[in-house]
C-alpha cells in the first residue's frame, strides 16, 4: 500500500543539485514500500526523464508537464499519485534522512493539520551572499524555528509552510486540484524564468478553509542548495518583486484586499519619505516593491474588466 507520494517539480534543474536531491531520497529511513516517487519535468530544455535514473525506487516514475508553472507541475504530480500524504520536494532541496518518516508520523499524530512543512531550512551557497543581502535570505526560503508553530488562521504567516518540503493530506490536494480549475485568478507560482510565488500559500489556505490547520516543525530539516546567481543583487530584487506582486494578488483573491495606489496622496508622501530615508540596496528594494504593487494592480484591473 502506498501511503506517501513524493513529488519533485523541476524546470531546467542544475543537474548536480538534482542528483543530490535524489541521493537524499535514496537514503530516507521510511520503508520504500510505503512511498512512491514522482519526478515532474516542467518544460525543461533538456528532458529530465532522459538522464535522471529513478530505477532504484520500486515506485519511481518521471513524467512531463509542458504547461509552465509550478502550480501546473504540482497538479500533474498530484494527479499521478496515490498516497494519502503528498510531500513536495523542490529540485534543490536535500531532505534530512528522516524527513519522510517524521512527516509521516506528524500525519498520524496531528490529525487536525491539513498542511505542514519544514521549520528548519538551512542554506548551502555556491558563493557566500554579500552582507547587504543577508536580511533578505528569507525570500530564498531560509527559516529556523525552535518549536512547532501551528494555526488554522490564514493570517498567521508564522505558521504557514512554504513549498520546499510541503506536506499535505490527499483531501487537501484533491481540493486544490478542483479549486485551481475553477479559479478565475490563477496563482501559478514560478513560471519559467518568472519569479512568481504563493501557490504553496494557497494550498495551505485551502487546508484552513476545510477546517484543518497548518504548521511548521523544526524536526523536518532541509538543506537548500543555492546557486551563485540566486544571491546576486539583480536576482534578489527580481525575487522580491515577484513575491510581493504575488502576495498582493493572493491577498485580493482570499481577503478582498486591493493594494493601495502608490500615487494616492498617502502613497506619494510615503514615496518621497522612502526615497530620502532609504539608501543603497535598501532603496532599490523599495523600488522593486513599488514595481510589484503597480504590476499587481494592473493585473487585477485587467481581471476585473474581463
C-alpha positions, 0 to 999 in steps of 0.5 A: 500500500502506498501511503506517501507520494513524493513529488519533485517539480523541476524546470531546467534543474542544475543537474548536480543539485538534482542528483543530490536531491535524489541521493537524499531520497535514496537514503530516507529511513521510511520503508520504500514500500510505503512511498512512491516517487514522482519526478515532474519535468516542467518544460525543461530544455533538456528532458529530465526523464532522459538522464535522471535514473529513478530505477532504484525506487520500486515506485519511481516514475518521471513524467512531463508537464509542458504547461509552465508553472509550478502550480501546473507541475504540482497538479500533474504530480498530484494527479499521478499519485496515490498516497494519502500524504503528498510531500513536495520536494523542490529540485534543490532541496536535500531532505534530512534522512528522516524527513519522510518518516517524521512527516509521516508520523506528524500525519498520524499524530496531528490529525487536525493539520491539513498542511505542514512543512519544514521549520528548519531550512538551512542554506548551502551557497555556491558563493557566500551572499554579500552582507547587504543581502543577508536580511533578505535570505528569507525570500530564498526560503531560509527559516529556523524555528525552535518549536512547532508553530501551528494555526488554522488562521490564514493570517498567521504567516508564522505558521504557514509552510512554504513549498520546499518540503510541503506536506499535505493530506490527499483531501487537501490536494484533491481540493486544490486540484478542483479549486485551481480549475475553477479559479478565475485568478490563477496563482501559478507560482514560478513560471519559467524564468518568472519569479512568481510565488504563493501557490504553496500559500494557497494550498495551505489556505485551502487546508484552513478553509476545510477546517484543518490547520497548518504548521511548521516543525523544526524536526523536518530539516532541509538543506537548500542548495543555492546557486551563485546567481540566486544571491546576486543583487539583480536576482534578489530584487527580481525575487522580491518583486515577484513575491510581493506582486504575488502576495498582493494578488493572493491577498485580493483573491482570499481577503478582498484586499486591493493594494493601495495606489502608490500615487494616492496622496498617502502613497506619494508622501510615503514615496518621497519619505522612502526615497530620502530615508532609504539608501543603497540596496535598501532603496532599490528594494523599495523600488522593486516593491513599488514595481510589484504593487503597480504590476499587481494592480494592473493585473487585477484591473485587467481581471476585473474588466474581463 
